Amino acid sequence: MNIASVLQQQAESRASQTAIIDGKVGQERRTTYLQINSQSARFAALLKSYDIQQGDTVLVFQPISAELYIILVALFRLGLIAMFVDPSVGLTHLEQCCKRVRPKVFIGSTKAHLLRFASRSLRAIPIKIGVGRWLPFTRSFSDLTKYKPVTDIVKADDDLPALITFTSGSTGQPKAAVRTHGFLLAQHKVLADNIDHQPGQVDVSTLPVFVLANLASGITSLLCDVDLRFPGKVDASIILQQADSFSASRCAASPAFFERLVEFCLASNKKLPFARIDTGGAPVFPGLLAQLKELTLNCEIVAVYGSTEAEPIAHIHWQDISETDLINMKQGRGLLAGKPVQQIDVKVIKDRTNSPIKPMSQEKLDEFSLTENEIGEIVVAGDHVLPGYLNGIGNEETKFSVDGRPWHRTADAGYFDNEGRLWLMGRCSAKISDEDGVLYPFAVETVVRCDADVRRCAMVAYNGKRILVIEMQDGRTANTEKIKETLAWAKISKVLSVPYVPVDKRHNAKIDYPELNKLLTGLNI
């Protein structure tokens, strides 16, 4: 089934319900399900006025907005493939992506089209459509009323490509992840089943994939007037004011996003208005979950574990984390991710990091899998697990086949406990093996992050030493001697309290290890 058919069904059953609220302060705008459907049908007519064929690729550079989803639904209607490239990665990445997959159409905001002055690949795209101010050699998105709606929706089997996104590869070349209509439908179902989507709810939406899932589930998506490209820097006061104004009852976002809300609420003595919180996309530590619980009333709080290629994999409700679980996390047993969702198969196998895995039988996989409480490499398979990359580039290090069924290697280390719950031990490649034995740095970081007063931390091997770097909340200084004593089992050489642990500039979640190495070099460790 074409994913656009699901969205059309919602438009028919809840035509007047608001689908998307664009929250630009002073210019708040509601777009109904009927408007999304009708405008996408007219935009499809605009596209059909060109020599565009089913299967052609369309590069989309449009911020998260009602226009973005009108464009997406139109592309799905015609069987076109939407291609997304993260411009923040840099111009070289953009050029590489456009060489890997050559778009026939470029749709973007006025600001996005200005990139044509710097990018030869963008200038080479034959058809250009602008959303916003008029630009030379660019067709305008704004006046769709003169186009007769395209009511037909292309029939799509499960293998028809719908979206292409890019991720960095180990060789430096971008890997193209192709999501089919079948994949998007499977992902919609697993999200709806596990994130408890209820039609008519208002959701503070922070991720494009969740807005798409909301549209398919009859939920209203509130797009607050903040820059969602940088979740660790959003203005929490605007989010909470708009959540209150539009009666938002739920929010799914990254831990960095919720950390901003928590900081604001603690400083201003406010509460969070949500009845349901789902957080993931980066490690979700107990300290944050406890703070969210304190700042909400009768709120269901869920930590979600997943990856770009498989979202979600497992989840756990805060209320299901016992005192024994917290003690285990504080004693270095790792981070509890919970039971896998029903729609996915998860195995923990012997760690084969940096080594390809040859095709095997199910019997061989069972032999290869570890038993309870044995740490190994987490691998997954299912209908909402990306089966491979375009032209197989990137498959060798991340995929393997079991009786012809593709499995994805998450590159995460972990284990199952005796209740069938998954525990995370961090990246397989981060494991430290030295004269003191084997140490998973993430297990140490989980212990430290159980303390809500810790803002960030990183455990690394540096010049043959085990170094723990800690950044406290509000510029405070960590009690390094006490922490080192608590972590005696980890045989840490030195604990450092620093003003700032460097993280990636965009998501404010992943440790920037090159910058951290510079920091340690400057401290003469």
Secondary structure, DSSP 8 states (H G I E B T S, - for coil): --HHHHHHHHHHHSTTSEEEEEE-TT--EEEEHHHHHHHHHHHHHHHHTSS--TT-EEEEE--SSHHHHHHHHHHHHHT-EEE---GGG-HHHHHHHHHHS--SEEEEEHHHHGGGGT-HHHHH-SEEEEESS--TT-EESS--TTS----------TTSEEEEEEE--TTSS-EEEEEEHHHHHHHHHHHHHHTT--TT-EEEE-SHHHHHHHHHHT-EEEEESS-TT-GGG--HHHHHHHHHHTT--EEEE-HHHHHHHHHHHHHHT-----SEEEEESS---HHHHHHHHHTSSS-EEEEEEEETTEEEEEEEEGGG--HHHHHHHHTT--EEEEEE-TT-EEEEE---TTS----B-HHHHHHHB--TT--EEEEEESTTB---BGGGTTHHHHEEEETTEEEEEEEEEEEE-TTS-EEEEEEGGG-EEETTEEE-HHHHHHHHHTSTTEEEEEEEEETTEEEEEEEEGGG----HHHHHHHTGGG--SEEEE-S---B-TTTS-SB-HHHHHHHHHHTT-
